[in-house]
Amino acid sequence: MAKKRKGASAEKLSDVIVKGMQEKKATDIVIMDLRKIKNAVADFFVICSGNSDKQLDAISDSVDAEVFKTLKENPWHTEGKNNKEWMLLDYIDVVVHIFRKDRREFYALERLWGDADITEIEDGK
């Protein structure tokens, strides 16, 4: 049985994550709704890009702080904070992916999960 978190809805959590990303000028933000995909690992992916190691750290820290400030939740698991190419913050039913631009193109999660409903967030909004 899939693990589910308690607390705010996955939609609300996704919105708060986007706000944290926008505060540090993340680019190419998308929300991928995976709920209609059989055996998906989460309900949503929220994906963004950054241009430097410092920006990736800042985005990750901002998302973490914004989610805690607003919803009093911490990620269940994190990965990639040392390699600075692809950071992952796992909130169980919402997974945050923060990529360096070239790594995002290489891994192409939007194509890999092509059946997902994708919402693009305008940069700077």
RAGIUR-V750067 format. One line per field, one symbol per residue. phi: phi as a letter, one per 20 degrees, with the letter a starting at -180 (. if undefined). psi: psi as a letter, one per 40 degrees, with the letter a starting at -180 (. if undefined). A space follows every 50 residues. Layout:
BEGIN
phi = ???
psi = ???
END
This chain:
BEGIN
phi = .ffcedpfffffgffffggffffdlfdlfcddedfeefmfebecddcbcc dbgffffffgfffgfffffedlcdffbcbnfeeldbeccddmecdecddf gfffffelffffdfeffddedffmd
psi = hihiiiaiiddddddddddddddffiifhihhhedehhfieidihhiiii eiddddddddddddddddddefiiidiiieddefdhihhhfcehhhhhii dddddddfddddfeeihhhhhhhe.
END
